[in-house]
Structure formats: structure tokens, C-alpha cells
Amino acid sequence: MARPKTMQTRKIISVPAEMAEAIDEYRFGHKFRTESEAIRRLIELGLEAAVAPECDAGPGNAAGPDDAADA
């Protein structure tokens, strides 16, 4: 029996070798069955972290991607 499709959108990205190694280390350290599962979890964690400071910091105090370069 075919496995039902739960993921309907594909994203193809390129990453530096160091990031690919870090993803592999995370995957095996957390015992994810596939690289895709590990990457999805890392994205979820990153998105949660990106939203959380906006809630806590108040208006105009959340750091955006361009703010790190200015520091």
C-alpha cells in the first residue's frame, strides 16, 4: 500500500558544507529517521525562536536578520 502524502510542498535549498555537517550531527544526535525530518524540526525551532522575541521584546525591539550585521 502506498504511503499517504502528508508533505505537499517541496523546497530545494543549497547549504554550505559546514551547515550540512551540523544538520547531520543534529539528525543523528536526536535520532531522526531522515534528514528531511531533522531539517523540518530545525526550521520549526528557528521559526518559534524568531517569533518568541517579538512577543517579549515589545514593539520595535525584536532583532531582524539585518540587525545582526549592524552589531
PyMOL Python script that loads the backbone (N, CA, C, O; Angstrom):
from pymol import cmd

cmd.read_pdbstr("""\
ATOM      1  N   MET A   1       0.841  -1.169   0.000  1.00  0.00           N
ATOM      2  CA  MET A   1       0.000   0.000   0.000  1.00  0.00           C
ATOM      3  C   MET A   1       0.891   1.239   0.000  1.00  0.00           C
ATOM      4  O   MET A   1       1.895   1.291   0.711  1.00  0.00           O
ATOM      5  N   ALA A   2       0.523   2.223  -0.791  1.00  0.00           N
ATOM      6  CA  ALA A   2       1.297   3.453  -0.888  1.00  0.00           C
ATOM      7  C   ALA A   2       1.117   4.302   0.360  1.00  0.00           C
ATOM      8  O   ALA A   2       0.044   4.344   0.963  1.00  0.00           O
ATOM      9  N   ARG A   3       2.192   4.972   0.727  1.00  0.00           N
ATOM     10  CA  ARG A   3       2.172   5.860   1.877  1.00  0.00           C
ATOM     11  C   ARG A   3       1.429   7.146   1.519  1.00  0.00           C
ATOM     12  O   ARG A   3       1.689   7.717   0.460  1.00  0.00           O
ATOM     13  N   PRO A   4       0.516   7.619   2.362  1.00  0.00           N
ATOM     14  CA  PRO A   4      -0.220   8.853   2.040  1.00  0.00           C
ATOM     15  C   PRO A   4       0.729  10.053   2.035  1.00  0.00           C
ATOM     16  O   PRO A   4       1.659  10.136   2.836  1.00  0.00           O
ATOM     17  N   LYS A   5       0.470  10.966   1.122  1.00  0.00           N
ATOM     18  CA  LYS A   5       1.286  12.172   1.045  1.00  0.00           C
ATOM     19  C   LYS A   5       0.842  13.159   2.114  1.00  0.00           C
ATOM     20  O   LYS A   5      -0.298  13.624   2.115  1.00  0.00           O
ATOM     21  N   THR A   6       1.750  13.470   3.014  1.00  0.00           N
ATOM     22  CA  THR A   6       1.446  14.444   4.042  1.00  0.00           C
ATOM     23  C   THR A   6       2.173  15.758   3.778  1.00  0.00           C
ATOM     24  O   THR A   6       1.750  16.814   4.249  1.00  0.00           O
ATOM     25  N   MET A   7       3.247  15.692   3.039  1.00  0.00           N
ATOM     26  CA  MET A   7       4.019  16.879   2.685  1.00  0.00           C
ATOM     27  C   MET A   7       3.738  17.197   1.226  1.00  0.00           C
ATOM     28  O   MET A   7       4.118  16.434   0.338  1.00  0.00           O
ATOM     29  N   GLN A   8       3.076  18.316   0.975  1.00  0.00           N
ATOM     30  CA  GLN A   8       2.655  18.626  -0.377  1.00  0.00           C
ATOM     31  C   GLN A   8       3.479  19.723  -1.026  1.00  0.00           C
ATOM     32  O   GLN A   8       3.302  20.002  -2.211  1.00  0.00           O
ATOM     33  N   THR A   9       4.369  20.346  -0.281  1.00  0.00           N
ATOM     34  CA  THR A   9       5.208  21.393  -0.832  1.00  0.00           C
ATOM     35  C   THR A   9       6.660  20.995  -0.666  1.00  0.00           C
ATOM     36  O   THR A   9       7.085  20.614   0.425  1.00  0.00           O
ATOM     37  N   ARG A  10       7.423  21.084  -1.743  1.00  0.00           N
ATOM     38  CA  ARG A  10       8.851  20.777  -1.698  1.00  0.00           C
ATOM     39  C   ARG A  10       9.636  22.070  -1.800  1.00  0.00           C
ATOM     40  O   ARG A  10       9.275  22.971  -2.557  1.00  0.00           O
ATOM     41  N   LYS A  11      10.698  22.153  -1.042  1.00  0.00           N
ATOM     42  CA  LYS A  11      11.642  23.260  -1.103  1.00  0.00           C
ATOM     43  C   LYS A  11      13.024  22.670  -1.320  1.00  0.00           C
ATOM     44  O   LYS A  11      13.431  21.751  -0.610  1.00  0.00           O
ATOM     45  N   ILE A  12      13.730  23.189  -2.282  1.00  0.00           N
ATOM     46  CA  ILE A  12      15.086  22.727  -2.549  1.00  0.00           C
ATOM     47  C   ILE A  12      16.030  23.875  -2.216  1.00  0.00           C
ATOM     48  O   ILE A  12      15.897  24.978  -2.747  1.00  0.00           O
ATOM     49  N   ILE A  13      16.992  23.602  -1.325  1.00  0.00           N
ATOM     50  CA  ILE A  13      17.934  24.635  -0.912  1.00  0.00           C
ATOM     51  C   ILE A  13      19.358  24.096  -1.003  1.00  0.00           C
ATOM     52  O   ILE A  13      19.583  22.886  -1.008  1.00  0.00           O
ATOM     53  N   SER A  14      20.295  25.003  -1.075  1.00  0.00           N
ATOM     54  CA  SER A  14      21.714  24.658  -1.001  1.00  0.00           C
ATOM     55  C   SER A  14      22.255  25.218   0.301  1.00  0.00           C
ATOM     56  O   SER A  14      21.880  26.315   0.713  1.00  0.00           O
ATOM     57  N   VAL A  15      23.139  24.462   0.952  1.00  0.00           N
ATOM     58  CA  VAL A  15      23.733  24.911   2.206  1.00  0.00           C
ATOM     59  C   VAL A  15      25.238  24.696   2.144  1.00  0.00           C
ATOM     60  O   VAL A  15      25.715  23.823   1.419  1.00  0.00           O
ATOM     61  N   PRO A  16      25.990  25.493   2.907  1.00  0.00           N
ATOM     62  CA  PRO A  16      27.434  25.265   2.975  1.00  0.00           C
ATOM     63  C   PRO A  16      27.732  23.906   3.613  1.00  0.00           C
ATOM     64  O   PRO A  16      26.908  23.366   4.352  1.00  0.00           O
ATOM     65  N   ALA A  17      28.892  23.371   3.328  1.00  0.00           N
ATOM     66  CA  ALA A  17      29.284  22.056   3.849  1.00  0.00           C
ATOM     67  C   ALA A  17      29.214  22.002   5.371  1.00  0.00           C
ATOM     68  O   ALA A  17      28.804  20.992   5.943  1.00  0.00           O
ATOM     69  N   GLU A  18      29.614  23.092   6.027  1.00  0.00           N
ATOM     70  CA  GLU A  18      29.602  23.121   7.495  1.00  0.00           C
ATOM     71  C   GLU A  18      28.180  22.994   8.036  1.00  0.00           C
ATOM     72  O   GLU A  18      27.955  22.338   9.053  1.00  0.00           O
ATOM     73  N   MET A  19      27.217  23.623   7.351  1.00  0.00           N
ATOM     74  CA  MET A  19      25.829  23.533   7.794  1.00  0.00           C
ATOM     75  C   MET A  19      25.291  22.123   7.559  1.00  0.00           C
ATOM     76  O   MET A  19      24.549  21.593   8.385  1.00  0.00           O
ATOM     77  N   ALA A  20      25.664  21.523   6.441  1.00  0.00           N
ATOM     78  CA  ALA A  20      25.233  20.145   6.158  1.00  0.00           C
ATOM     79  C   ALA A  20      25.758  19.190   7.230  1.00  0.00           C
ATOM     80  O   ALA A  20      25.050  18.280   7.660  1.00  0.00           O
ATOM     81  N   GLU A  21      26.997  19.403   7.654  1.00  0.00           N
ATOM     82  CA  GLU A  21      27.571  18.569   8.714  1.00  0.00           C
ATOM     83  C   GLU A  21      26.837  18.784  10.026  1.00  0.00           C
ATOM     84  O   GLU A  21      26.575  17.829  10.758  1.00  0.00           O
ATOM     85  N   ALA A  22      26.505  20.033  10.328  1.00  0.00           N
ATOM     86  CA  ALA A  22      25.786  20.339  11.567  1.00  0.00           C
ATOM     87  C   ALA A  22      24.395  19.707  11.547  1.00  0.00           C
ATOM     88  O   ALA A  22      23.919  19.219  12.572  1.00  0.00           O
ATOM     89  N   ILE A  23      23.746  19.715  10.386  1.00  0.00           N
ATOM     90  CA  ILE A  23      22.428  19.081  10.257  1.00  0.00           C
ATOM     91  C   ILE A  23      22.548  17.584  10.504  1.00  0.00           C
ATOM     92  O   ILE A  23      21.723  17.003  11.209  1.00  0.00           O
ATOM     93  N   ASP A  24      23.575  16.954   9.927  1.00  0.00           N
ATOM     94  CA  ASP A  24      23.793  15.519  10.143  1.00  0.00           C
ATOM     95  C   ASP A  24      24.031  15.212  11.616  1.00  0.00           C
ATOM     96  O   ASP A  24      23.480  14.249  12.150  1.00  0.00           O
ATOM     97  N   GLU A  25      24.851  16.030  12.271  1.00  0.00           N
ATOM     98  CA  GLU A  25      25.117  15.813  13.692  1.00  0.00           C
ATOM     99  C   GLU A  25      23.837  15.935  14.507  1.00  0.00           C
ATOM    100  O   GLU A  25      23.594  15.141  15.415  1.00  0.00           O
ATOM    101  N   TYR A  26      23.016  16.936  14.179  1.00  0.00           N
ATOM    102  CA  TYR A  26      21.734  17.106  14.866  1.00  0.00           C
ATOM    103  C   TYR A  26      20.833  15.907  14.607  1.00  0.00           C
ATOM    104  O   TYR A  26      20.211  15.375  15.526  1.00  0.00           O
ATOM    105  N   ARG A  27      20.769  15.488  13.354  1.00  0.00           N
ATOM    106  CA  ARG A  27      19.909  14.352  12.984  1.00  0.00           C
ATOM    107  C   ARG A  27      20.268  13.107  13.777  1.00  0.00           C
ATOM    108  O   ARG A  27      19.401  12.488  14.395  1.00  0.00           O
ATOM    109  N   PHE A  28      21.537  12.739  13.761  1.00  0.00           N
ATOM    110  CA  PHE A  28      21.927  11.501  14.425  1.00  0.00           C
ATOM    111  C   PHE A  28      21.916  11.648  15.943  1.00  0.00           C
ATOM    112  O   PHE A  28      21.620  10.690  16.657  1.00  0.00           O
ATOM    113  N   GLY A  29      22.235  12.837  16.437  1.00  0.00           N
ATOM    114  CA  GLY A  29      22.205  13.079  17.883  1.00  0.00           C
ATOM    115  C   GLY A  29      20.802  13.008  18.456  1.00  0.00           C
ATOM    116  O   GLY A  29      20.621  12.646  19.618  1.00  0.00           O
ATOM    117  N   HIS A  30      19.799  13.355  17.639  1.00  0.00           N
ATOM    118  CA  HIS A  30      18.408  13.331  18.095  1.00  0.00           C
ATOM    119  C   HIS A  30      17.622  12.158  17.504  1.00  0.00           C
ATOM    120  O   HIS A  30      16.407  12.055  17.672  1.00  0.00           O
ATOM    121  N   LYS A  31      18.339  11.287  16.816  1.00  0.00           N
ATOM    122  CA  LYS A  31      17.776  10.028  16.297  1.00  0.00           C
ATOM    123  C   LYS A  31      16.587  10.216  15.346  1.00  0.00           C
ATOM    124  O   LYS A  31      15.600   9.484  15.425  1.00  0.00           O
ATOM    125  N   PHE A  32      16.690  11.205  14.444  1.00  0.00           N
ATOM    126  CA  PHE A  32      15.679  11.357  13.409  1.00  0.00           C
ATOM    127  C   PHE A  32      15.921  10.296  12.343  1.00  0.00           C
ATOM    128  O   PHE A  32      17.067   9.992  12.014  1.00  0.00           O
ATOM    129  N   ARG A  33      14.858   9.741  11.810  1.00  0.00           N
ATOM    130  CA  ARG A  33      14.986   8.687  10.804  1.00  0.00           C
ATOM    131  C   ARG A  33      15.509   9.220   9.482  1.00  0.00           C
ATOM    132  O   ARG A  33      16.252   8.530   8.784  1.00  0.00           O
ATOM    133  N   THR A  34      15.127  10.442   9.131  1.00  0.00           N
ATOM    134  CA  THR A  34      15.554  11.003   7.850  1.00  0.00           C
ATOM    135  C   THR A  34      16.121  12.402   8.040  1.00  0.00           C
ATOM    136  O   THR A  34      15.838  13.085   9.024  1.00  0.00           O
ATOM    137  N   GLU A  35      16.923  12.801   7.075  1.00  0.00           N
ATOM    138  CA  GLU A  35      17.468  14.154   7.077  1.00  0.00           C
ATOM    139  C   GLU A  35      16.343  15.181   6.967  1.00  0.00           C
ATOM    140  O   GLU A  35      16.393  16.238   7.597  1.00  0.00           O
ATOM    141  N   SER A  36      15.328  14.862   6.159  1.00  0.00           N
ATOM    142  CA  SER A  36      14.200  15.776   5.987  1.00  0.00           C
ATOM    143  C   SER A  36      13.489  16.045   7.314  1.00  0.00           C
ATOM    144  O   SER A  36      13.124  17.184   7.604  1.00  0.00           O
ATOM    145  N   GLU A  37      13.294  15.007   8.113  1.00  0.00           N
ATOM    146  CA  GLU A  37      12.655  15.192   9.419  1.00  0.00           C
ATOM    147  C   GLU A  37      13.477  16.130  10.292  1.00  0.00           C
ATOM    148  O   GLU A  37      12.930  17.013  10.953  1.00  0.00           O
ATOM    149  N   ALA A  38      14.785  15.937  10.293  1.00  0.00           N
ATOM    150  CA  ALA A  38      15.663  16.779  11.105  1.00  0.00           C
ATOM    151  C   ALA A  38      15.616  18.229  10.632  1.00  0.00           C
ATOM    152  O   ALA A  38      15.546  19.148  11.448  1.00  0.00           O
ATOM    153  N   ILE A  39      15.652  18.433   9.326  1.00  0.00           N
ATOM    154  CA  ILE A  39      15.617  19.792   8.783  1.00  0.00           C
ATOM    155  C   ILE A  39      14.287  20.453   9.097  1.00  0.00           C
ATOM    156  O   ILE A  39      14.257  21.627   9.468  1.00  0.00           O
ATOM    157  N   ARG A  40      13.177  19.720   8.955  1.00  0.00           N
ATOM    158  CA  ARG A  40      11.873  20.297   9.301  1.00  0.00           C
ATOM    159  C   ARG A  40      11.836  20.725  10.763  1.00  0.00           C
ATOM    160  O   ARG A  40      11.315  21.795  11.079  1.00  0.00           O
ATOM    161  N   ARG A  41      12.385  19.902  11.661  1.00  0.00           N
ATOM    162  CA  ARG A  41      12.387  20.245  13.090  1.00  0.00           C
ATOM    163  C   ARG A  41      13.256  21.474  13.353  1.00  0.00           C
ATOM    164  O   ARG A  41      12.880  22.342  14.140  1.00  0.00           O
ATOM    165  N   LEU A  42      14.412  21.550  12.701  1.00  0.00           N
ATOM    166  CA  LEU A  42      15.275  22.714  12.874  1.00  0.00           C
ATOM    167  C   LEU A  42      14.579  23.982  12.385  1.00  0.00           C
ATOM    168  O   LEU A  42      14.699  25.036  13.009  1.00  0.00           O
ATOM    169  N   ILE A  43      13.860  23.883  11.285  1.00  0.00           N
ATOM    170  CA  ILE A  43      13.118  25.037  10.778  1.00  0.00           C
ATOM    171  C   ILE A  43      12.020  25.428  11.765  1.00  0.00           C
ATOM    172  O   ILE A  43      11.835  26.613  12.046  1.00  0.00           O
ATOM    173  N   GLU A  44      11.288  24.442  12.296  1.00  0.00           N
ATOM    174  CA  GLU A  44      10.247  24.727  13.291  1.00  0.00           C
ATOM    175  C   GLU A  44      10.836  25.450  14.497  1.00  0.00           C
ATOM    176  O   GLU A  44      10.281  26.445  14.963  1.00  0.00           O
ATOM    177  N   LEU A  45      11.960  24.949  14.998  1.00  0.00           N
ATOM    178  CA  LEU A  45      12.598  25.566  16.164  1.00  0.00           C
ATOM    179  C   LEU A  45      13.051  26.990  15.843  1.00  0.00           C
ATOM    180  O   LEU A  45      12.899  27.893  16.665  1.00  0.00           O
ATOM    181  N   GLY A  46      13.605  27.186  14.655  1.00  0.00           N
ATOM    182  CA  GLY A  46      14.043  28.514  14.251  1.00  0.00           C
ATOM    183  C   GLY A  46      12.887  29.482  14.118  1.00  0.00           C
ATOM    184  O   GLY A  46      12.989  30.638  14.526  1.00  0.00           O
ATOM    185  N   LEU A  47      11.793  29.014  13.549  1.00  0.00           N
ATOM    186  CA  LEU A  47      10.619  29.883  13.408  1.00  0.00           C
ATOM    187  C   LEU A  47      10.027  30.237  14.764  1.00  0.00           C
ATOM    188  O   LEU A  47       9.620  31.377  14.985  1.00  0.00           O
ATOM    189  N   GLU A  48       9.975  29.266  15.674  1.00  0.00           N
ATOM    190  CA  GLU A  48       9.474  29.539  17.022  1.00  0.00           C
ATOM    191  C   GLU A  48      10.359  30.562  17.729  1.00  0.00           C
ATOM    192  O   GLU A  48       9.860  31.464  18.402  1.00  0.00           O
ATOM    193  N   ALA A  49      11.663  30.417  17.573  1.00  0.00           N
ATOM    194  CA  ALA A  49      12.594  31.344  18.212  1.00  0.00           C
ATOM    195  C   ALA A  49      12.501  32.734  17.594  1.00  0.00           C
ATOM    196  O   ALA A  49      12.666  33.734  18.292  1.00  0.00           O
ATOM    197  N   ALA A  50      12.242  32.803  16.312  1.00  0.00           N
ATOM    198  CA  ALA A  50      12.151  34.094  15.630  1.00  0.00           C
ATOM    199  C   ALA A  50      10.898  34.852  16.051  1.00  0.00           C
ATOM    200  O   ALA A  50      10.899  36.083  16.086  1.00  0.00           O
ATOM    201  N   VAL A  51       9.841  34.133  16.367  1.00  0.00           N
ATOM    202  CA  VAL A  51       8.586  34.768  16.761  1.00  0.00           C
ATOM    203  C   VAL A  51       8.600  35.114  18.249  1.00  0.00           C
ATOM    204  O   VAL A  51       8.064  36.155  18.630  1.00  0.00           O
ATOM    205  N   ALA A  52       9.181  34.297  19.083  1.00  0.00           N
ATOM    206  CA  ALA A  52       9.162  34.493  20.530  1.00  0.00           C
ATOM    207  C   ALA A  52       9.741  35.835  20.966  1.00  0.00           C
ATOM    208  O   ALA A  52       9.115  36.517  21.778  1.00  0.00           O
ATOM    209  N   PRO A  53      10.909  36.249  20.464  1.00  0.00           N
ATOM    210  CA  PRO A  53      11.445  37.533  20.919  1.00  0.00           C
ATOM    211  C   PRO A  53      10.535  38.710  20.565  1.00  0.00           C
ATOM    212  O   PRO A  53      10.494  39.697  21.299  1.00  0.00           O
ATOM    213  N   GLU A  54       9.815  38.620  19.463  1.00  0.00           N
ATOM    214  CA  GLU A  54       8.911  39.698  19.076  1.00  0.00           C
ATOM    215  C   GLU A  54       7.812  39.871  20.121  1.00  0.00           C
ATOM    216  O   GLU A  54       7.380  40.993  20.389  1.00  0.00           O
ATOM    217  N   CYS A  55       7.368  38.784  20.702  1.00  0.00           N
ATOM    218  CA  CYS A  55       6.316  38.848  21.722  1.00  0.00           C
ATOM    219  C   CYS A  55       6.859  39.430  23.021  1.00  0.00           C
ATOM    220  O   CYS A  55       6.156  40.180  23.698  1.00  0.00           O
ATOM    221  N   ASP A  56       8.098  39.097  23.382  1.00  0.00           N
ATOM    222  CA  ASP A  56       8.679  39.508  24.650  1.00  0.00           C
ATOM    223  C   ASP A  56       9.351  40.875  24.601  1.00  0.00           C
ATOM    224  O   ASP A  56       9.404  41.570  25.616  1.00  0.00           O
ATOM    225  N   ALA A  57       9.861  41.267  23.450  1.00  0.00           N
ATOM    226  CA  ALA A  57      10.688  42.461  23.373  1.00  0.00           C
ATOM    227  C   ALA A  57       9.879  43.744  23.266  1.00  0.00           C
ATOM    228  O   ALA A  57      10.406  44.823  23.537  1.00  0.00           O
ATOM    229  N   GLY A  58       8.630  43.654  22.883  1.00  0.00           N
ATOM    230  CA  GLY A  58       7.830  44.856  22.699  1.00  0.00           C
ATOM    231  C   GLY A  58       8.044  45.421  21.305  1.00  0.00           C
ATOM    232  O   GLY A  58       8.878  44.920  20.551  1.00  0.00           O
ATOM    233  N   PRO A  59       7.308  46.443  20.963  1.00  0.00           N
ATOM    234  CA  PRO A  59       7.373  46.993  19.617  1.00  0.00           C
ATOM    235  C   PRO A  59       8.744  47.564  19.294  1.00  0.00           C
ATOM    236  O   PRO A  59       9.324  48.317  20.077  1.00  0.00           O
ATOM    237  N   GLY A  60       9.249  47.192  18.126  1.00  0.00           N
ATOM    238  CA  GLY A  60      10.499  47.743  17.635  1.00  0.00           C
ATOM    239  C   GLY A  60      11.755  47.209  18.288  1.00  0.00           C
ATOM    240  O   GLY A  60      12.849  47.650  17.934  1.00  0.00           O
ATOM    241  N   ASN A  61      11.651  46.277  19.229  1.00  0.00           N
ATOM    242  CA  ASN A  61      12.839  45.769  19.908  1.00  0.00           C
ATOM    243  C   ASN A  61      13.294  44.399  19.430  1.00  0.00           C
ATOM    244  O   ASN A  61      14.361  43.938  19.834  1.00  0.00           O
ATOM    245  N   ALA A  62      12.517  43.735  18.582  1.00  0.00           N
ATOM    246  CA  ALA A  62      12.896  42.409  18.098  1.00  0.00           C
ATOM    247  C   ALA A  62      13.974  42.546  17.045  1.00  0.00           C
ATOM    248  O   ALA A  62      13.869  43.381  16.146  1.00  0.00           O
ATOM    249  N   ALA A  63      15.009  41.732  17.153  1.00  0.00           N
ATOM    250  CA  ALA A  63      16.104  41.763  16.179  1.00  0.00           C
ATOM    251  C   ALA A  63      15.686  41.051  14.909  1.00  0.00           C
ATOM    252  O   ALA A  63      15.161  39.939  14.958  1.00  0.00           O
ATOM    253  N   GLY A  64      15.914  41.680  13.789  1.00  0.00           N
ATOM    254  CA  GLY A  64      15.645  41.075  12.488  1.00  0.00           C
ATOM    255  C   GLY A  64      16.936  40.588  11.875  1.00  0.00           C
ATOM    256  O   GLY A  64      17.994  40.750  12.484  1.00  0.00           O
ATOM    257  N   PRO A  65      16.894  39.993  10.688  1.00  0.00           N
ATOM    258  CA  PRO A  65      18.085  39.425  10.075  1.00  0.00           C
ATOM    259  C   PRO A  65      19.149  40.473   9.761  1.00  0.00           C
ATOM    260  O   PRO A  65      20.338  40.154   9.769  1.00  0.00           O
ATOM    261  N   ASP A  66      18.754  41.705   9.487  1.00  0.00           N
ATOM    262  CA  ASP A  66      19.715  42.746   9.161  1.00  0.00           C
ATOM    263  C   ASP A  66      20.346  43.357  10.405  1.00  0.00           C
ATOM    264  O   ASP A  66      21.403  43.983  10.315  1.00  0.00           O
ATOM    265  N   ASP A  67      19.718  43.187  11.558  1.00  0.00           N
ATOM    266  CA  ASP A  67      20.210  43.791  12.776  1.00  0.00           C
ATOM    267  C   ASP A  67      21.524  43.170  13.258  1.00  0.00           C
ATOM    268  O   ASP A  67      22.341  43.859  13.868  1.00  0.00           O
ATOM    269  N   ALA A  68      21.734  41.886  12.993  1.00  0.00           N
ATOM    270  CA  ALA A  68      22.954  41.213  13.445  1.00  0.00           C
ATOM    271  C   ALA A  68      24.174  41.812  12.753  1.00  0.00           C
ATOM    272  O   ALA A  68      25.238  41.906  13.364  1.00  0.00           O
ATOM    273  N   ALA A  69      24.043  42.215  11.504  1.00  0.00           N
ATOM    274  CA  ALA A  69      25.175  42.780  10.772  1.00  0.00           C
ATOM    275  C   ALA A  69      25.553  44.151  11.323  1.00  0.00           C
ATOM    276  O   ALA A  69      26.708  44.564  11.213  1.00  0.00           O
ATOM    277  N   ASP A  70      24.601  44.851  11.908  1.00  0.00           N
ATOM    278  CA  ASP A  70      24.868  46.188  12.426  1.00  0.00           C
ATOM    279  C   ASP A  70      25.561  46.162  13.776  1.00  0.00           C
ATOM    280  O   ASP A  70      26.163  47.156  14.181  1.00  0.00           O
ATOM    281  N   ALA A  71      25.484  45.045  14.476  1.00  0.00           N
ATOM    282  CA  ALA A  71      26.022  44.972  15.837  1.00  0.00           C
ATOM    283  C   ALA A  71      27.531  44.932  15.848  1.00  0.00           C
ATOM    284  O   ALA A  71      28.139  44.870  16.917  1.00  0.00           O
TER     285      ALA A  71
END
""", "prot")
cmd.dss("prot")
cmd.show_as("cartoon", "prot")
cmd.util.cbc("prot")
cmd.orient("prot")
